Amino acid sequence: MDNPSEIVTPTKVKSMTFSDILFICFMVFVVFAVAYVGRLAYLEGMKTEGSKQNGEAIAAWLTQSSADRFKDNFNPTECAGGLLPPIPVLTLAPESGKTDQPKDSAASEPSALASAAEAPATSAPLKPEAVASSTTSPTQSAETVIGNATTAAQVSNGSEPVAVQNVARTWSECLKYLTSDKGPWSKMSNPFNDEPLTFIDKCDPTNHEIPGFIVLESINPTPPGSAVPSYTNPLASTDAIDKKMLLRVTICDKGSYPIPIADIEF
């Protein structure tokens, strides 16, 4: 049995060791690292949301213009539906004196053929190949000269205007105006690089330089009974916009993956 007369003194508490200080510093670093990564994720998420807002604004403008762009007073005219007005094309007559040369040549050519036919018969007989070449070449030359003279006469008389019809506006004209300084999309910018909007054919995850880019595709229906109801094609600059169109607006996120925004009618 322990002697109750013995008094146990408490152990003196030591100060923090180097390991304790190192652990505390590490924990502080982890807290700041988590906060920094969270901040970056938030900023990247805001950039993606900004790209979505751009796509939604583009879809809204195209949808609003769909109902009015076939009217006569639609503005901008670069994006209006229907065909362009007929463009008169005048054919100018050639300058004086230039049409006389082919006529003189054409008139002198038969006389040359006649003189060749009146050659004396006492000359040495020609081989069949030489006869063919001597008769064929001048005839072809005369026909060429006469044909040129006829074409020149037709050009000289073609002074009536010719109306060029069935000319449709293209998407390149519309997009050029929409992204110009006066266009409604001029103030939009890519949140990822603060540059003007860029339109591409598709989002490619292997290309890390296209986050925030816009993809416009035309939706084309397939024949009845097909397994797929429709298919899409990138909206090219040469595509005509004279008729109603079904479009799909897509944006590329931070990883260059596509994010569909809306299917609209334009």
Secondary structure in CASP SS format (residue, H / E / C, confidence):
PFRMAT SS
TARGET T0000
AUTHOR 0000-0000-0000
METHOD secondary structure of the structure
MODEL  1
M C 1.00
D C 1.00
N C 1.00
P C 1.00
S C 1.00
E C 1.00
I C 1.00
V C 1.00
T C 1.00
P C 1.00
T C 1.00
K C 1.00
V C 1.00
K C 1.00
S C 1.00
M C 1.00
T C 1.00
F H 1.00
S H 1.00
D H 1.00
I H 1.00
L H 1.00
F H 1.00
I H 1.00
C H 1.00
F H 1.00
M H 1.00
V H 1.00
F H 1.00
V H 1.00
V H 1.00
F H 1.00
A H 1.00
V H 1.00
A H 1.00
Y H 1.00
V H 1.00
G H 1.00
R H 1.00
L H 1.00
A H 1.00
Y H 1.00
L H 1.00
E H 1.00
G H 1.00
M H 1.00
K H 1.00
T H 1.00
E H 1.00
G H 1.00
S H 1.00
K H 1.00
Q H 1.00
N H 1.00
G H 1.00
E H 1.00
A H 1.00
I H 1.00
A H 1.00
A H 1.00
W H 1.00
L H 1.00
T H 1.00
Q H 1.00
S H 1.00
S H 1.00
A C 1.00
D C 1.00
R C 1.00
F C 1.00
K C 1.00
D C 1.00
N C 1.00
F C 1.00
N C 1.00
P C 1.00
T H 1.00
E H 1.00
C H 1.00
A C 1.00
G C 1.00
G C 1.00
L E 1.00
L C 1.00
P C 1.00
P C 1.00
I E 1.00
P E 1.00
V E 1.00
L C 1.00
T C 1.00
L C 1.00
A C 1.00
P C 1.00
E C 1.00
S C 1.00
G C 1.00
K C 1.00
T C 1.00
D H 1.00
Q H 1.00
P H 1.00
K H 1.00
D H 1.00
S H 1.00
A H 1.00
A H 1.00
S H 1.00
E H 1.00
P H 1.00
S H 1.00
A H 1.00
L H 1.00
A H 1.00
S H 1.00
A H 1.00
A H 1.00
E C 1.00
A C 1.00
P C 1.00
A C 1.00
T C 1.00
S C 1.00
A C 1.00
P C 1.00
L C 1.00
K C 1.00
P H 1.00
E H 1.00
A H 1.00
V H 1.00
A H 1.00
S H 1.00
S H 1.00
T H 1.00
T H 1.00
S H 1.00
P H 1.00
T H 1.00
Q H 1.00
S H 1.00
A H 1.00
E H 1.00
T H 1.00
V H 1.00
I H 1.00
G H 1.00
N H 1.00
A H 1.00
T H 1.00
T H 1.00
A H 1.00
A H 1.00
Q H 1.00
V H 1.00
S H 1.00
N H 1.00
G C 1.00
S C 1.00
E C 1.00
P C 1.00
V E 1.00
A E 1.00
V E 1.00
Q C 1.00
N C 1.00
V C 1.00
A E 1.00
R C 1.00
T E 1.00
W H 1.00
S H 1.00
E H 1.00
C H 1.00
L H 1.00
K H 1.00
Y H 1.00
L H 1.00
T C 1.00
S C 1.00
D C 1.00
K C 1.00
G C 1.00
P C 1.00
W C 1.00
S C 1.00
K C 1.00
M C 1.00
S E 1.00
N C 1.00
P C 1.00
F C 1.00
N C 1.00
D C 1.00
E C 1.00
P E 1.00
L C 1.00
T C 1.00
F E 1.00
I E 1.00
D C 1.00
K C 1.00
C C 1.00
D C 1.00
P C 1.00
T C 1.00
N C 1.00
H C 1.00
E C 1.00
I C 1.00
P C 1.00
G C 1.00
F C 1.00
I E 1.00
V E 1.00
L E 1.00
E E 1.00
S E 1.00
I E 1.00
N E 1.00
P E 1.00
T C 1.00
P C 1.00
P C 1.00
G C 1.00
S C 1.00
A C 1.00
V C 1.00
P C 1.00
S E 1.00
Y E 1.00
T E 1.00
N E 1.00
P E 1.00
L C 1.00
A C 1.00
S C 1.00
T C 1.00
D C 1.00
A E 1.00
I C 1.00
D C 1.00
K C 1.00
K C 1.00
M C 1.00
L E 1.00
L E 1.00
R E 1.00
V E 1.00
T E 1.00
I E 1.00
C E 1.00
D C 1.00
K C 1.00
G C 1.00
S C 1.00
Y C 1.00
P E 1.00
I E 1.00
P E 1.00
I E 1.00
A E 1.00
D E 1.00
I E 1.00
E E 1.00
F C 1.00
END
